[in-house]
Amino acid sequence: MSDSNQATLRAALEAFNDPDRRQKYLEIYAPDLILHGYPRGLAGLEGARSFYSQLWRAFPDARLTVDGVIAHGDEVAARYRLSGVQARDFYGAPVTGAATEAEGIAWLRFADGRVVEEWQASGTLDTLTRLAARASPSTEPRHSAAADAAALKWQERNWSSP
């Protein structure tokens, strides 16, 4: 069973990486798919479709590279890298126009040749934070509570009361 599931995953990844065939990537998912680790409120195949449609709009050249796969029975775990240049806002992260790479792990549970449950652990939060930071036009230095505490301590030691 796991060889067939790995072949299904490989075919889906080929579709993901081909902008003309990306919608075929979604065929890996069952209609009643259970998602873990995706943005809040996304559920089922339509939730996956919404997420990936936004991803592909924001990163038109998005590419998934699998660095390792472990399979057992009806489960497949894949360690991957997602790369691309951000061309649009993505879940609140403003456009940067910069190349981005996120690493992650997906754990997929298959039934009847389709993914029925997926656990996603990726650098998405880290990536979004970096995207937002790059887009921020901040010119002021960041406030440091540690520096304030050190200054206060110095004042307490070096000021004598009258």
C-alpha positions as semicolon CSV with decimal commas, in nm:
position;residue;x (nm);y (nm);z (nm)
1;M;0,000;0,000;0,000
2;S;0,275;0,253;0,088
3;D;0,443;0,218;-0,257
4;S;0,116;0,316;-0,422
5;N;0,073;0,610;-0,181
6;Q;0,428;0,729;-0,251
7;A;0,359;0,712;-0,626
8;T;0,041;0,918;-0,572
9;L;0,243;1,176;-0,376
10;R;0,511;1,195;-0,648
11;A;0,245;1,252;-0,918
12;A;0,080;1,523;-0,707
13;L;0,415;1,699;-0,658
14;E;0,478;1,698;-1,033
15;A;0,140;1,870;-1,079
16;F;0,215;2,120;-0,797
17;N;0,539;2,225;-0,970
18;D;0,373;2,271;-1,312
19;P;0,174;2,599;-1,317
20;D;-0,046;2,463;-1,599
21;R;-0,144;2,153;-1,399
22;R;-0,161;2,280;-1,041
23;Q;-0,531;2,205;-0,992
24;K;-0,444;1,835;-1,050
25;Y;-0,235;1,853;-0,731
26;L;-0,557;1,881;-0,533
27;E;-0,672;1,541;-0,663
28;I;-0,451;1,384;-0,395
29;Y;-0,708;1,492;-0,133
30;A;-1,036;1,323;-0,040
31;P;-1,345;1,550;-0,020
32;D;-1,374;1,502;0,359
33;L;-1,006;1,572;0,422
34;I;-0,909;1,662;0,780
35;L;-0,640;1,935;0,797
36;H;-0,404;1,999;1,089
37;G;-0,156;2,288;1,095
38;Y;-0,322;2,496;0,824
39;P;-0,463;2,845;0,885
40;R;-0,767;2,849;1,114
41;G;-1,103;2,792;0,950
42;L;-0,983;2,576;0,661
43;A;-1,144;2,233;0,636
44;G;-1,193;1,961;0,379
45;L;-1,093;1,965;0,016
46;E;-1,236;2,316;-0,023
47;G;-1,012;2,439;0,261
48;A;-0,707;2,288;0,090
49;R;-0,819;2,440;-0,242
50;S;-0,852;2,783;-0,079
51;F;-0,508;2,761;0,085
52;Y;-0,324;2,644;-0,226
53;S;-0,503;2,888;-0,456
54;Q;-0,385;3,174;-0,233
55;L;-0,035;3,026;-0,217
56;W;-0,013;2,995;-0,596
57;R;-0,141;3,351;-0,648
58;A;0,109;3,490;-0,397
59;F;0,398;3,273;-0,523
60;P;0,330;3,205;-0,893
61;D;0,662;3,023;-0,928
62;A;0,612;2,813;-0,611
63;R;0,806;2,488;-0,617
64;L;0,797;2,193;-0,378
65;T;1,107;1,980;-0,339
66;V;1,090;1,664;-0,130
67;D;1,408;1,595;0,065
68;G;1,298;1,272;0,230
69;V;1,005;1,033;0,258
70;I;0,915;0,769;0,517
71;A;0,619;0,542;0,450
72;H;0,445;0,278;0,656
73;G;0,108;0,123;0,584
74;D;-0,142;0,394;0,498
75;E;0,082;0,680;0,616
76;V;0,352;0,879;0,436
77;A;0,571;1,147;0,593
78;A;0,760;1,386;0,369
79;R;1,026;1,644;0,456
80;Y;1,008;1,925;0,201
81;R;1,119;2,272;0,092
82;L;0,878;2,522;-0,061
83;S;1,041;2,804;-0,258
84;G;0,925;3,093;-0,471
85;V;0,921;3,468;-0,520
86;Q;0,637;3,651;-0,346
87;A;0,432;3,852;-0,596
88;R;0,116;3,919;-0,384
89;D;0,004;3,940;-0,024
90;F;-0,016;3,603;0,148
91;Y;-0,222;3,559;0,465
92;G;-0,146;3,913;0,580
93;A;0,219;3,921;0,474
94;P;0,263;4,213;0,233
95;V;0,436;4,169;-0,102
96;T;0,813;4,170;-0,084
97;G;0,914;4,056;-0,431
98;A;1,182;3,855;-0,254
99;A;1,272;3,489;-0,297
100;T;1,148;3,285;-0,003
101;E;1,209;2,931;0,114
102;A;1,023;2,744;0,386
103;E;1,102;2,398;0,515
104;G;0,842;2,166;0,655
105;I;0,711;1,820;0,721
106;A;0,380;1,679;0,604
107;W;0,234;1,360;0,750
108;L;-0,032;1,215;0,523
109;R;-0,282;0,940;0,601
110;F;-0,425;0,772;0,292
111;A;-0,745;0,574;0,237
112;D;-0,847;0,437;-0,102
113;G;-0,557;0,614;-0,274
114;R;-0,633;0,966;-0,145
115;V;-0,519;1,173;0,152
116;V;-0,792;1,175;0,417
117;E;-0,590;1,347;0,691
118;E;-0,283;1,572;0,683
119;W;-0,065;1,710;0,959
120;Q;0,144;2,005;0,848
121;A;0,442;2,143;1,037
122;S;0,630;2,404;0,841
123;G;0,830;2,721;0,863
124;T;0,518;2,907;0,752
125;L;0,491;3,120;1,066
126;D;0,864;3,195;1,055
127;T;0,841;3,273;0,684
128;L;0,540;3,503;0,728
129;T;0,721;3,683;1,009
130;R;1,028;3,733;0,789
131;L;0,813;3,848;0,495
132;A;0,634;4,104;0,712
133;A;0,964;4,223;0,861
134;R;1,119;4,268;0,516
135;A;0,819;4,467;0,397
136;S;0,815;4,692;0,703
137;P;0,973;5,031;0,627
138;S;1,085;5,078;0,987
139;T;1,370;5,325;1,023
140;E;1,358;5,360;1,400
141;P;1,573;5,132;1,612
142;R;1,382;4,870;1,803
143;H;1,314;4,950;2,169
144;S;1,512;4,732;2,408
145;A;1,367;4,650;2,749
146;A;1,700;4,488;2,842
147;A;1,886;4,814;2,773
148;D;1,632;5,007;2,984
149;A;1,679;4,762;3,273
150;A;2,059;4,788;3,250
151;A;2,042;5,170;3,250
152;L;1,813;5,170;3,553
153;K;2,047;4,933;3,738
154;W;2,345;5,156;3,654
155;Q;2,157;5,463;3,783
156;E;2,069;5,286;4,108
157;R;2,434;5,191;4,169
158;N;2,589;5,521;4,068
159;W;2,354;5,782;4,204
160;S;2,386;5,875;4,562
161;S;2,093;6,016;4,748
162;P;2,137;6,369;4,897
